[in-house]
Amino acid sequence: MINDIVLQKGFVDVPVDSHIDMVAEIQRMKKEKNAVLLVHYYQLPEIQDIADYLGDSLGLSRNAAETDADMIVFAGVHFMAETAKILNQDKKVILPDLNAGCSLADSCQPGQFGEFVKANPDHIVMSYINCSSEIKALSDIICTSSNAEKLVQSLPGDQKIIFAPDRNLGAYINRITGRNMLLWDGYCQVHEVFSLEKLMNLKAENPDAKVIAHPECKALVLTIADYIGSTTALLKFTEKDQSKKYIVVTESGILHEMRKNNQDKIFIPAPVDEENCACSDCEYMKLNTLKKLYLCMKYELPEITMDENLRQRAEKPIRRMLEMSNQLGI
């Protein structure tokens, strides 16, 4: 019955007694099942607050690679849970909602990308971690927004590189490194829709605010940023910087941790182009709810499974990223 529900809907959908304290039950089940709860910064606040590890893609990958838990519960999107499974062949990996996908990962399909790689045989492939296991298996090195710049700089200057799937992050890395990587034409729908005009108007209304932006944003948006960095880098910047107000140009989930860690500061989500749009929310990240997380842990479903040959091929470039990052002190 439960398996049928999961297969049909992508998540466990059964009633939960209103008297159940789901947070307490999740904490109890983590101990009982020797499970670790990995949570991305873009998840709902109530899920962030009960994480065993809260982080960005690089930190979550490292934690997934090092955990001694029997079960990994991943509150994030599908490619993140896949990455955890790639790094943990013998561990059970579960995700509250299989429908929690990624527009950036969807913008790079294996068949088309495989042809693109074949057409450029003198290039190595560096893929942003926001991609499917099939794209990882076609790659030589995986990167995150936290380590992409240093990984690119560590490669020989004459080495030709295909960078996929994010054209905005790739273009940003090209600008700051002076490289000329060949870019796949993919993008994140959240970071693509920030409005430059509205952002400039918001800045004019808040002249004392610093604009901080994720490098997945379009180049024109990045030109007015006071600071550009990965999710974790943005968070650390607000903790160390002396300003008291920030306009945050990335997925709005990060504002919860920023506000917790800087209660004397003001954080304003950047505006987007669409009318009547919920600021900068990722619809996929927000599919995971406390109820789905509770039921996921109770029934240990949905589970991430993978062909072993694919897993092994996808693991190599991720391990290379982790090894290079450690060597470079990232």
C-alpha positions as CSV (number, residue, x, y, z in Angstrom):
1,M,0.0,0.0,0.0
2,I,2.7,2.5,1.0
3,N,4.9,1.5,-1.8
4,D,2.0,2.1,-4.3
5,I,1.4,5.6,-2.9
6,V,5.1,6.5,-3.2
7,L,5.3,5.2,-6.7
8,Q,2.2,7.1,-7.7
9,K,2.9,10.4,-6.0
10,G,6.6,10.4,-5.3
11,F,6.1,10.7,-1.5
12,V,4.3,8.9,1.3
13,D,0.8,10.4,1.6
14,V,-1.1,9.0,4.6
15,P,-2.9,10.7,7.5
16,V,-0.8,11.8,10.5
17,D,-2.5,12.0,13.9
18,S,-2.8,15.7,14.9
19,H,-1.5,14.9,18.4
20,I,1.8,13.6,17.2
21,D,4.8,15.9,17.8
22,M,6.5,15.3,14.4
23,V,9.7,17.1,15.4
24,A,10.1,15.0,18.5
25,E,9.3,11.8,16.5
26,I,11.9,12.7,13.8
27,Q,14.5,13.2,16.5
28,R,13.6,9.9,18.1
29,M,13.7,8.0,14.8
30,K,17.1,9.5,14.0
31,K,18.5,7.8,17.1
32,E,16.5,4.6,16.7
33,K,17.5,4.1,13.1
34,N,21.0,5.6,13.3
35,A,20.0,8.1,10.6
36,V,21.6,11.4,9.8
37,L,19.5,14.3,8.5
38,L,21.3,16.4,5.9
39,V,19.5,19.7,5.1
40,H,20.2,22.3,2.4
41,Y,19.9,26.0,3.3
42,Y,17.0,26.4,0.9
43,Q,14.7,24.1,2.8
44,L,11.8,25.3,4.9
45,P,12.8,26.9,8.3
46,E,11.2,24.2,10.4
47,I,13.3,21.6,8.6
48,Q,16.5,23.6,8.7
49,D,16.1,23.9,12.5
50,I,16.3,20.1,13.1
51,A,19.2,19.3,10.8
52,D,22.1,17.2,11.9
53,Y,24.1,19.0,9.2
54,L,22.9,22.2,7.5
55,G,24.9,23.3,4.5
56,D,25.4,24.0,0.8
57,S,26.3,21.4,-1.9
58,L,30.0,21.1,-1.0
59,G,29.4,20.8,2.7
60,L,26.6,18.3,2.2
61,S,28.7,16.2,-0.2
62,R,31.5,16.1,2.3
63,N,29.2,15.1,5.1
64,A,27.6,12.4,3.0
65,A,31.0,11.0,2.1
66,E,32.1,10.9,5.8
67,T,29.0,9.8,7.7
68,D,28.9,6.6,9.7
69,A,25.1,6.6,9.8
70,D,23.2,3.6,8.5
71,M,20.6,5.8,6.8
72,I,20.9,9.2,5.1
73,V,17.8,11.3,5.1
74,F,18.3,14.1,2.6
75,A,16.1,17.2,2.8
76,G,17.1,18.8,-0.4
77,V,16.4,18.1,-4.1
78,H,16.8,14.9,-6.1
79,F,20.4,15.4,-7.4
80,M,21.6,16.0,-3.9
81,A,20.1,12.7,-2.6
82,E,21.6,11.0,-5.7
83,T,25.0,12.4,-4.8
84,A,24.7,11.0,-1.3
85,K,23.8,7.6,-2.8
86,I,26.7,7.7,-5.2
87,L,29.1,8.2,-2.3
88,N,27.4,5.6,-0.1
89,Q,26.8,2.4,-2.1
90,D,25.8,0.3,1.0
91,K,23.7,3.0,2.9
92,K,20.0,3.6,2.5
93,V,19.3,7.1,1.2
94,I,15.8,8.5,1.4
95,L,14.3,11.8,0.2
96,P,10.9,13.2,1.4
97,D,9.6,13.9,-2.1
98,L,11.0,12.4,-5.3
99,N,9.3,15.3,-7.2
100,A,11.9,17.7,-5.6
101,G,13.8,18.1,-8.8
102,C,16.0,20.9,-10.2
103,S,15.4,23.2,-13.2
104,L,19.2,23.5,-13.7
105,A,19.7,19.7,-13.7
106,D,16.7,19.4,-16.1
107,S,18.3,21.9,-18.5
108,C,21.1,19.4,-19.3
109,Q,19.9,16.1,-20.7
110,P,22.3,13.1,-21.0
111,G,21.8,12.4,-24.7
112,Q,22.3,15.9,-25.9
113,F,25.2,16.5,-23.5
114,G,26.9,13.3,-24.6
115,E,26.8,14.5,-28.2
116,F,28.2,17.9,-27.1
117,V,31.1,16.2,-25.3
118,K,31.8,13.9,-28.3
119,A,32.0,17.0,-30.5
120,N,34.7,18.5,-28.4
121,P,37.1,15.6,-27.6
122,D,40.0,17.8,-26.7
123,H,38.1,19.2,-23.7
124,I,37.8,17.8,-20.2
125,V,34.4,18.1,-18.6
126,M,33.8,20.0,-15.4
127,S,30.2,19.8,-14.3
128,Y,28.5,21.7,-11.5
129,I,27.1,19.4,-8.9
130,N,23.6,20.6,-9.8
131,C,23.2,17.9,-12.4
132,S,21.9,14.3,-12.7
133,S,24.0,11.2,-12.1
134,E,24.1,10.6,-15.8
135,I,25.8,14.0,-16.4
136,K,28.2,13.3,-13.5
137,A,29.1,10.0,-15.2
138,L,30.0,11.9,-18.4
139,S,32.3,14.3,-16.4
140,D,35.9,14.4,-15.4
141,I,35.5,16.7,-12.4
142,I,32.5,17.9,-10.4
143,C,32.5,21.3,-8.8
144,T,30.3,23.5,-6.6
145,S,29.9,27.2,-6.4
146,S,32.2,27.1,-3.4
147,N,35.2,25.5,-5.1
148,A,34.7,26.1,-8.9
149,E,37.1,29.0,-9.2
150,K,40.0,27.3,-7.4
151,L,39.4,24.0,-9.2
152,V,39.5,25.8,-12.6
153,Q,42.6,27.7,-11.6
154,S,44.4,24.5,-10.5
155,L,44.2,23.1,-14.0
156,P,46.8,23.9,-16.7
157,G,46.2,27.2,-18.4
158,D,46.1,25.5,-21.8
159,Q,43.6,22.8,-20.8
160,K,40.4,23.2,-22.7
161,I,37.3,22.8,-20.5
162,I,33.6,22.2,-21.0
163,F,31.6,23.7,-18.1
164,A,28.1,22.4,-17.5
165,P,25.3,22.9,-16.9
166,D,25.1,26.5,-15.6
167,R,26.0,29.1,-18.2
168,N,25.8,31.9,-15.6
169,L,28.2,30.3,-13.1
170,G,30.5,29.3,-16.0
171,A,30.5,32.8,-17.4
172,Y,31.3,34.2,-14.0
173,I,34.2,31.8,-13.5
174,N,35.5,32.7,-17.0
175,R,35.5,36.4,-16.1
176,I,37.3,36.1,-12.8
177,T,39.9,33.5,-14.0
178,G,40.5,34.7,-17.6
179,R,39.6,31.3,-19.0
180,N,37.5,30.6,-22.0
181,M,35.6,27.5,-21.0
182,L,33.0,26.1,-23.4
183,L,29.7,26.6,-21.7
184,W,26.6,24.4,-21.8
185,D,23.5,26.6,-22.1
186,G,21.7,25.7,-18.9
187,Y,20.4,27.8,-16.0
188,C,18.6,27.8,-12.7
189,Q,15.1,29.2,-13.0
190,V,15.3,30.9,-9.6
191,H,18.6,32.8,-10.2
192,E,17.6,33.5,-13.8
193,V,14.6,35.6,-13.0
194,F,16.0,38.3,-10.7
195,S,15.0,41.7,-12.1
196,L,17.9,44.1,-12.6
197,E,15.5,47.1,-12.8
198,K,13.7,46.1,-9.6
199,L,16.9,45.4,-7.9
200,M,18.3,48.8,-8.7
201,N,15.1,50.4,-7.5
202,L,15.3,48.5,-4.3
203,K,18.9,49.5,-3.8
204,A,17.9,53.1,-4.4
205,E,15.3,52.8,-1.7
206,N,17.9,51.2,0.6
207,P,21.2,53.0,-0.1
208,D,22.7,51.7,3.1
209,A,22.2,48.0,2.0
210,K,24.9,45.9,0.4
211,V,23.8,43.7,-2.5
212,I,25.1,40.1,-2.1
213,A,24.5,37.6,-4.9
214,H,25.0,34.0,-5.9
215,P,27.1,33.5,-9.1
216,E,24.2,31.5,-10.7
217,C,22.7,35.0,-11.4
218,K,22.9,36.6,-14.8
219,A,25.9,38.7,-15.5
220,L,24.1,42.1,-15.4
221,V,22.7,41.4,-12.0
222,L,26.2,40.5,-10.7
223,T,27.6,43.8,-11.9
224,I,25.8,45.7,-9.2
225,A,26.6,43.2,-6.4
226,D,28.9,44.3,-3.6
227,Y,29.8,40.7,-2.9
228,I,29.4,37.5,-5.0
229,G,29.7,34.0,-3.4
230,S,28.3,30.6,-2.9
231,T,25.5,30.1,-0.4
232,T,27.8,29.4,2.5
233,A,30.1,32.3,1.4
234,L,27.2,34.7,1.4
235,L,26.2,33.5,4.9
236,K,29.8,33.9,6.3
237,F,30.1,37.3,4.6
238,T,27.1,38.6,6.5
239,E,28.5,37.3,9.8
240,K,31.9,39.1,9.3
241,D,30.8,42.2,7.5
242,Q,30.1,45.4,9.4
243,S,27.0,46.5,7.4
244,K,23.6,46.2,9.0
245,K,21.4,45.7,5.9
246,Y,21.7,43.4,2.9
247,I,19.7,42.7,-0.3
248,V,20.1,39.0,-0.9
249,V,20.1,37.8,-4.5
250,T,19.7,34.1,-4.2
251,E,17.0,31.6,-3.1
252,S,15.1,33.0,-0.1
253,G,15.6,30.0,2.2
254,I,19.1,31.2,3.2
255,L,17.5,34.3,4.9
256,H,16.4,32.1,7.8
257,E,19.9,31.2,8.8
258,M,21.2,34.7,8.1
259,R,18.5,36.2,10.4
260,K,19.2,33.6,13.1
261,N,23.0,34.3,13.1
262,N,22.6,38.1,12.7
263,Q,19.7,39.2,14.8
264,D,20.7,42.8,14.7
265,K,20.8,43.0,10.9
266,I,18.2,43.4,8.2
267,F,17.9,41.0,5.2
268,I,15.8,41.8,2.2
269,P,15.0,39.2,-0.5
270,A,15.8,40.4,-4.1
271,P,12.8,41.0,-6.4
272,V,12.1,39.0,-9.5
273,D,10.7,39.8,-12.9
274,E,7.4,37.8,-12.6
275,E,4.3,39.5,-11.2
276,N,2.6,37.9,-8.2
277,C,5.6,35.7,-7.6
278,A,6.8,34.4,-4.2
279,C,10.0,36.4,-4.2
280,S,12.9,34.0,-4.9
281,D,11.6,30.6,-3.7
282,C,12.6,27.4,-5.4
283,E,9.4,25.5,-5.9
284,Y,11.3,22.2,-5.8
285,M,13.1,22.9,-2.6
286,K,9.9,23.8,-0.9
287,L,8.2,20.5,-1.8
288,N,9.8,18.9,1.2
289,T,7.6,19.5,4.3
290,L,7.8,18.5,7.9
291,K,5.0,16.0,7.4
292,K,6.7,14.4,4.3
293,L,9.9,14.3,6.3
294,Y,8.3,12.5,9.2
295,L,6.5,10.0,7.0
296,C,9.7,9.5,4.9
297,M,11.6,8.5,8.1
298,K,8.8,6.4,9.5
299,Y,8.4,4.3,6.4
300,E,12.0,4.8,5.0
301,L,10.5,5.8,1.7
302,P,11.0,7.0,-1.0
303,E,14.4,5.4,-1.3
304,I,17.1,6.5,-3.9
305,T,18.3,3.5,-5.9
306,M,20.8,3.5,-8.8
307,D,22.4,1.2,-11.3
308,E,25.7,0.2,-9.9
309,N,27.7,0.8,-13.1
310,L,26.2,4.3,-13.3
311,R,27.0,4.9,-9.6
312,Q,30.6,3.9,-10.0
313,R,31.1,6.1,-13.1
314,A,29.4,9.1,-11.4
315,E,31.5,8.6,-8.2
316,K,34.9,9.1,-9.8
317,P,34.5,12.8,-10.7
318,I,32.9,13.5,-7.3
319,R,35.8,11.8,-5.4
320,R,38.2,13.8,-7.6
321,M,36.5,17.0,-6.6
322,L,36.7,16.1,-2.9
323,E,40.3,15.1,-3.1
324,M,41.3,18.3,-5.1
325,S,39.3,20.5,-2.7
326,N,41.1,19.0,0.3
327,Q,44.5,19.4,-1.4
328,L,43.7,23.1,-2.2
329,G,42.4,23.7,1.3
330,I,38.9,24.7,0.1
